[in-house]
Amino acid sequence: MKNPFEKYATLFSEGSLLGKIKHFAKQAGMKVVYSVLLLFYAYRRTDTPIWAKRIIIGVLGYFISPFDALPDLTPILGYTDDLGVLSFGLVAIAAYINDEVRIKARLKLKDWFGELDLEELQEVDQQL
């Protein structure tokens, strides 16, 4: 399968990803941030294969990119394209999102948001 987001891979780094989330988490919303964290922690698993990591890097690079289909500065609408791309990435690598990845993502999400909206998280989990 050709990775349509491979051109964004050069934009990915852990620092740039965490920096964007730190500054835009509330604006992006819990569903977007949870999706990002699931991909991030799946990427960090040692048993995630290279092909899956390449998809993750491309998708997260797209998320980091300031030049995507809808500028992220636009409230609500600015992250709809990101959520679509993140959903593609999640479905493509779903086999590598296990309970450990979900727990790590939820713990980090709780650090940043406090109270978790379990319905929003369930919407993301149902895609997998």
Backbone bond lengths (Angstrom), bond angles and torsions (degrees), N, CA, C in turn:
res aa  C-N    CA-C-N  psi(-1)  N-CA   C-N-CA  omega(-1)  CA-C   N-CA-C  phi
1 M - - - 1.452 - - 1.525 108.53 -
2 K 1.312 116.64 129.57 1.456 122.08 177.99 1.521 108.54 -76.38
3 N 1.307 116.00 134.53 1.459 122.28 -179.66 1.532 108.72 -88.19
4 P 1.337 118.28 106.40 1.459 120.10 -177.69 1.533 113.80 -69.29
5 F 1.313 117.66 -10.71 1.458 121.05 -177.11 1.527 112.98 -108.68
6 E 1.329 115.85 11.29 1.462 120.74 -177.49 1.527 112.24 -59.80
7 K 1.336 116.90 -31.74 1.467 119.69 -179.01 1.530 112.22 -65.13
8 Y 1.310 117.93 -16.80 1.467 121.73 179.26 1.522 112.41 -90.88
9 A 1.315 117.50 -5.52 1.463 121.67 -175.33 1.524 112.51 -58.53
10 T 1.317 117.47 -33.08 1.469 120.05 -178.77 1.527 112.40 -67.36
11 L 1.316 117.21 -17.48 1.468 120.95 179.60 1.529 112.33 -83.18
12 F 1.343 116.40 -13.40 1.458 120.27 -175.32 1.520 112.35 -82.07
13 S 1.313 114.51 131.50 1.455 123.55 164.14 1.521 105.29 -153.97
14 E 1.320 116.22 153.54 1.463 118.73 179.95 1.526 110.62 -59.51
15 G 1.337 116.48 -40.28 1.464 120.57 -179.14 1.513 112.59 -63.54
16 S 1.340 117.17 -44.43 1.466 119.45 -179.09 1.525 111.01 -69.70
17 L 1.319 117.06 -34.98 1.458 120.42 177.96 1.522 110.90 -65.63
18 L 1.322 116.39 -51.63 1.461 119.92 -178.63 1.529 111.28 -65.65
19 G 1.333 117.06 -32.89 1.463 120.63 176.68 1.518 111.61 -64.48
20 K 1.333 116.94 -43.71 1.463 119.61 179.21 1.515 110.35 -64.77
21 I 1.311 116.97 -45.28 1.467 119.52 179.94 1.526 110.40 -61.24
22 K 1.310 116.69 -44.06 1.468 120.74 -178.24 1.528 111.05 -57.82
23 H 1.326 116.71 -40.74 1.461 120.15 -176.64 1.527 113.83 -85.19
24 F 1.336 117.66 -24.65 1.462 119.61 -173.12 1.523 114.33 -123.78
25 A 1.323 118.31 12.83 1.473 121.04 -175.48 1.523 111.89 -57.28
26 K 1.294 117.90 -51.33 1.473 120.67 -177.22 1.525 110.71 -64.26
27 Q 1.318 116.77 -40.89 1.462 120.96 179.92 1.527 110.99 -67.31
28 A 1.324 117.45 -41.16 1.462 121.67 -178.70 1.526 111.20 -69.77
29 G 1.308 117.17 -35.83 1.454 121.15 179.35 1.518 112.88 97.73
30 M 1.309 114.00 159.96 1.452 121.55 -174.10 1.531 112.54 -64.47
31 K 1.327 117.64 -38.40 1.462 120.91 -177.74 1.532 110.88 -64.66
32 V 1.320 116.51 -43.58 1.465 121.20 179.18 1.523 110.07 -65.16
33 V 1.311 117.00 -47.77 1.462 120.73 -177.08 1.525 110.79 -65.82
34 Y 1.323 117.64 -39.62 1.466 120.65 177.01 1.529 110.59 -61.60
35 S 1.321 116.64 -43.23 1.468 120.99 178.11 1.521 111.10 -60.52
36 V 1.334 116.01 -43.89 1.469 120.85 178.04 1.522 110.47 -61.04
37 L 1.317 116.48 -45.67 1.463 120.30 -177.70 1.528 111.90 -66.36
38 L 1.327 117.74 -37.74 1.462 119.96 176.20 1.526 110.50 -60.00
39 L 1.317 116.24 -45.46 1.461 120.06 178.57 1.521 111.02 -64.39
40 F 1.318 116.56 -43.59 1.458 121.51 -178.58 1.529 111.53 -60.55
41 Y 1.329 116.82 -48.24 1.461 119.21 -178.65 1.534 112.07 -72.10
42 A 1.335 117.99 -29.23 1.467 120.08 172.70 1.528 109.73 -66.65
43 Y 1.327 116.96 -37.37 1.467 122.04 177.12 1.525 111.21 -61.77
44 R 1.312 117.04 -37.58 1.463 121.53 -176.72 1.526 113.28 -78.23
45 R 1.327 118.08 -11.55 1.470 120.32 177.12 1.521 109.29 -66.99
46 T 1.312 116.24 135.81 1.461 119.79 -179.25 1.523 112.50 -70.43
47 D 1.329 117.63 -24.81 1.460 119.55 -178.11 1.533 113.88 -94.08
48 T 1.324 117.72 5.85 1.461 119.93 173.21 1.528 107.17 -76.33
49 P 1.343 117.21 124.81 1.468 119.73 -175.85 1.536 112.52 -69.43
50 I 1.308 114.84 160.84 1.464 122.07 -177.29 1.527 111.51 -56.96
51 W 1.332 118.46 -42.90 1.467 119.97 -177.96 1.527 110.67 -60.43
52 A 1.343 117.12 -38.60 1.468 120.86 179.22 1.528 110.61 -70.92
53 K 1.331 116.22 -39.22 1.466 119.66 177.95 1.526 110.98 -63.89
54 R 1.333 117.46 -34.82 1.467 120.56 177.86 1.525 110.74 -65.31
55 I 1.326 117.03 -39.47 1.468 120.43 176.33 1.524 109.43 -63.96
56 I 1.323 116.69 -46.36 1.463 121.28 -178.88 1.530 110.40 -59.79
57 I 1.319 117.10 -46.74 1.465 120.96 -178.93 1.529 110.66 -61.16
58 G 1.314 117.23 -42.24 1.461 120.37 178.59 1.516 112.51 -64.86
59 V 1.328 116.57 -44.38 1.464 121.46 -179.87 1.524 110.65 -65.77
60 L 1.328 117.34 -45.11 1.463 119.63 179.23 1.527 111.16 -69.48
61 G 1.325 117.57 -31.74 1.464 120.71 173.71 1.519 110.81 -62.84
62 Y 1.329 117.35 -40.09 1.466 121.85 176.28 1.524 109.54 -61.42
63 F 1.326 116.08 -44.05 1.469 120.26 179.56 1.529 110.96 -60.23
64 I 1.313 116.80 -41.22 1.463 121.99 -178.74 1.530 111.56 -70.99
65 S 1.327 116.00 -32.09 1.464 121.49 -174.58 1.531 112.45 -57.21
66 P 1.325 116.52 132.25 1.469 118.85 175.04 1.521 111.71 -79.63
67 F 1.338 117.00 -6.58 1.464 121.35 -175.57 1.518 110.75 -115.91
68 D 1.329 117.06 65.44 1.452 118.72 176.89 1.526 109.39 -107.29
69 A 1.324 116.92 -173.01 1.463 121.58 -172.58 1.528 113.23 -58.23
70 L 1.313 116.90 -43.07 1.464 121.30 177.55 1.522 107.94 -122.52
71 P 1.312 118.47 121.47 1.470 119.74 -179.32 1.525 111.70 -55.70
72 D 1.331 116.18 134.70 1.463 121.29 -176.69 1.519 113.19 -70.22
73 L 1.300 117.82 -9.73 1.460 120.85 179.82 1.527 111.79 -75.42
74 T 1.339 116.91 -15.64 1.452 121.36 178.27 1.525 108.23 -79.62
75 P 1.334 118.13 116.77 1.466 119.65 -178.88 1.528 111.69 -55.28
76 I 1.284 116.91 141.16 1.467 128.42 178.56 1.529 111.69 63.42
77 L 1.333 119.28 -63.20 1.463 121.98 -177.14 1.515 112.60 -63.25
78 G 1.323 117.47 -31.60 1.458 121.00 -175.86 1.511 114.60 -62.17
79 Y 1.305 118.25 -19.50 1.464 120.75 -179.12 1.522 112.97 -109.75
80 T 1.330 118.40 3.11 1.459 119.23 -179.83 1.518 111.60 -68.50
81 D 1.336 117.64 -38.90 1.466 118.70 177.16 1.519 110.45 -68.13
82 D 1.337 116.37 -37.22 1.468 119.72 177.42 1.522 110.27 -61.06
83 L 1.330 117.01 -43.36 1.467 120.27 -179.26 1.531 110.52 -63.10
84 G 1.322 117.23 -38.13 1.462 120.24 177.03 1.520 111.94 -63.19
85 V 1.326 116.21 -44.06 1.464 121.14 179.14 1.525 109.99 -67.19
86 L 1.321 116.82 -42.71 1.468 120.87 178.06 1.528 110.48 -60.89
87 S 1.332 116.62 -39.65 1.470 120.85 178.65 1.523 110.69 -63.24
88 F 1.340 116.55 -41.54 1.468 120.43 175.53 1.525 109.75 -56.70
89 G 1.329 116.60 -48.42 1.460 121.10 -179.30 1.513 112.22 -61.58
90 L 1.320 116.91 -42.22 1.463 120.70 -179.33 1.526 111.39 -63.46
91 V 1.313 116.44 -44.46 1.465 120.09 -179.72 1.530 110.27 -65.79
92 A 1.326 116.40 -40.06 1.472 120.43 -177.78 1.523 112.76 -64.90
93 I 1.325 117.38 -31.79 1.476 119.83 -176.00 1.530 111.87 -118.38
94 A 1.316 117.57 21.19 1.470 122.68 -174.27 1.524 113.98 -52.19
95 A 1.306 117.67 -32.41 1.465 120.83 -178.45 1.524 112.59 -63.71
96 Y 1.319 117.70 -17.44 1.469 121.73 -177.25 1.520 112.60 -104.17
97 I 1.329 116.16 10.15 1.458 120.89 174.03 1.519 106.87 -105.12
98 N 1.318 114.76 99.51 1.461 120.74 -178.08 1.534 109.78 -104.91
99 D 1.329 116.27 -174.52 1.463 120.30 -178.66 1.527 111.85 -61.90
100 E 1.320 117.35 -36.74 1.469 120.47 179.06 1.532 110.78 -61.54
101 V 1.319 116.91 -42.83 1.467 121.78 178.46 1.526 109.72 -63.28
102 R 1.328 116.53 -45.26 1.477 120.49 179.65 1.525 111.18 -61.49
103 I 1.318 116.98 -43.27 1.474 120.60 -178.85 1.521 110.37 -63.79
104 K 1.329 117.51 -46.28 1.464 120.59 179.09 1.532 110.78 -60.31
105 A 1.329 116.53 -43.52 1.464 121.01 -179.79 1.530 110.61 -62.99
106 R 1.316 116.68 -43.64 1.471 120.03 -178.98 1.530 112.14 -68.38
107 L 1.324 117.21 -37.72 1.467 119.67 177.60 1.533 111.21 -63.69
108 K 1.334 116.69 -43.25 1.467 120.36 178.81 1.528 110.02 -66.86
109 L 1.310 116.38 -39.50 1.456 121.53 177.80 1.524 110.45 -60.67
110 K 1.326 116.11 -42.08 1.480 120.71 178.88 1.525 110.31 -63.80
111 D 1.336 117.53 -37.30 1.471 120.95 176.04 1.523 111.20 -58.95
112 W 1.327 115.95 -42.21 1.465 120.63 -174.37 1.518 113.75 -85.03
113 F 1.335 118.23 -35.66 1.457 121.47 -174.43 1.526 113.71 -106.01
114 G 1.332 117.46 -17.58 1.458 119.44 -174.04 1.519 109.09 80.82
115 E 1.305 116.24 -107.16 1.457 122.23 -179.90 1.525 110.60 -71.22
116 L 1.345 116.70 133.48 1.460 121.47 179.48 1.526 110.71 -95.12
117 D 1.318 116.23 140.14 1.460 122.38 173.06 1.525 106.70 -93.23
118 L 1.319 116.35 96.71 1.461 121.64 -174.29 1.524 113.04 -63.26
119 E 1.339 117.67 -29.19 1.465 120.17 177.63 1.528 110.76 -65.00
120 E 1.331 117.29 -42.31 1.462 120.75 178.22 1.525 110.96 -64.32
121 L 1.329 116.30 -41.71 1.455 120.10 179.55 1.520 111.04 -65.67
122 Q 1.325 116.30 -38.32 1.458 121.24 178.78 1.525 111.28 -63.79
123 E 1.342 116.98 -36.59 1.471 120.37 176.64 1.514 111.43 -58.76
124 V 1.326 116.85 -40.76 1.455 121.13 178.33 1.520 109.87 -69.97
125 D 1.331 117.37 -46.35 1.471 121.53 -178.50 1.530 112.05 -60.86
126 Q 1.329 117.87 -31.75 1.468 120.59 -178.48 1.522 112.19 -68.64
127 Q 1.335 117.87 -19.67 1.469 120.61 177.31 1.513 111.79 -71.67
128 L 1.322 116.38 -21.96 1.462 120.83 -172.29 1.520 112.94 -87.05
